[in-house]
Amino acid sequence: MTPAIDLLKKAHIKHTIHEYQHEASALAYGIEAATKLNLDAKLVFKTLVAKLDSGKLVVAIIPVEEKLNMKALAKVAGVKKAAMASAEEVERSTGYVLGGVSPLGQKRPLLTYIDTSAEQLDQLYVSGGKRGLDIELTPSALLKLTRALFAPLIV
C-alpha cells in the first residue's frame, strides 16, 4: 500500500486503515479527512514539515483544525526560528506528496514533535501516505514509531 502501512505491519502495531474518496478541489486535506470519515476533527492530526533556522527539517503533528505555533516549535527544537518547509523540501525528504504526508515511513525520518493534545486520546488518525487514506492508531504507537516527543505546538 504505502511505506506508512508497511512500517505498521512490519512492527506488528495494531492499526485500522480508513479510506475515503479524495476530492481534487479540497484545500484543507485534514479537514476533508475528518469530514469524509465522519470523525471529530480533534482526533485527526496533520503532519507538517518545518525548516529550522539551523537548516534542519522537523515534523510537527497537530490537530487538523489548529495552527502550528512556529515560536513554540522553534523553542522545543532549541533554535530561534522555524518556518514551513517548501513543498519541494517536504516531498524530497518524506517521499510523500502534500496532502498525503504521513509521519510514518518517511524516506528520511525527521525529528518529530506531537502536540500534547494527543497525549490524552485513546486513538488518533494520521495520513496513511496518500490523499484519501488515514490510519487510526494509539498516540503511544505513533510516539514509538516516530521516536517523537510530545510538546505544546499549537497557537
N, C-alpha and C positions, 0 to 999 in steps of 0.2 A: 504493500500500500504506500506508506511513506516512511522515511527514516525515523520519524517520531514513533509510529506504531511498531516498527521493527524493534526499536530500543525497548519499548514497554514489554513486548513479547519475550525478547531475549532476557530481560531482567526479571521475568515472571511477576510483573506488577499487575495487580487487579485494576482493570480499567473498563470503560464502556465507550464504544465508538458511536458518535451521533452524526448522521449525515443529513444535509438539507440542500435544497436547490438554491444555489447562489445566484443572485440577480446581478448582472453586469452593471446595472445602474446604481447599485448600493455604494454609498460613500463611506459609511461607518460600518466596517465589516463585523466588529464585535457586537454592535447593537443589532445588526442583521441576524447574527447567530442566536442571540438571546430571543429575539422576536420569533424567528422561524422555529426554534426548538421549544418555544413556549416556556422560557425559563426566567426566573428573577435575574435581572441584569447584575445584581450584586454577586451572583455565583459565577458569572462569565468574566474571564480575565483576558486582557490583551497583552501581547508580547511586543514591547517596544525596544528598539536598539538606539542607544545614545552614544555620542562620542565625547569623551572627557578631554579637558584641555591638555592632558598628557598625550593625547593621540589614541589612547586605548578605547576600544568599543566595549560597552557593557549592556546587559539586558535588564530591563525593568518590567516586571509583571504586575499589572494593576487592574482593578475592575474596569470594565468597558465604559461605564458612564463617568469615570473620573478622569482628571487631567494629571499628568505627571508633573511633580514639583521638581524642576531642574536643580534648584538650590539644595533641596533635601537629598537628591541623588548625588550631587557633587560632594556634599558633606559626608555621606556614608561611604563614598568611594575614596575619600581623602584627598580631593582636589578642590580647586576654586570654582571651576565652571564645567557645565555639561550642556550639550545641545543635541537635538535629534540628529541621528546619522542620516546621510543621504540614502535614497532608495538603492542606488548602486552599491554603496557600502554594506547596506543591510543584506541585499541579495547575495553579494560576493562572500560575506562572512558566514551567513547562515545556510545558504543553499536554498532558501525559500523565497517565494515572491511575496511582495507586500500584500497584506490581507490574508496570508496563509502562513505567516511566520510562527512556527511552533518553538517553545522554549526547549523542546526535546529533539534530540537527533540532529542538532545543528552541525554543519560542515566543520566549523571551527568553534568548539564550545567556548562561550564567553563567560566572564564573571557575571553572575546573575543575582538580582535582588528581587524579592517578592514582597509586595506591600503587606504590612502587618494585618490588614483586614482579612487576609486569607487564613490566618492562624486559627481562628475560632470556627471555621467552616468544617462540616463533615466531608463535603465533596465540593470540587470546583471544576470548571470547564476551561480548557485552553485549546488553541488551534491545534489541529492534528497534522498540520503541514501542508494543507492546501485549502483554498477557499471552498466553503461548503462542508467542512469536516472538523468536528470538535471532539475532544477527548475528555471524558469525565474521570477524575481520579481524586485521591485524597491530597490535601496540602502537604502532608508528610512525605508522600511518594514523590510529588513534584520537587520538594526540597531536596530529597535524597538523590534523585536522578540528575538534577541540575547542579548539585552541590551549591545551592543558593543560600542566601542569608535573608532572614526577614528584616525589613526596615520600613519606617514610615516614608512613603513615597508620593502621597497624593496631596493636592492643594487643599 
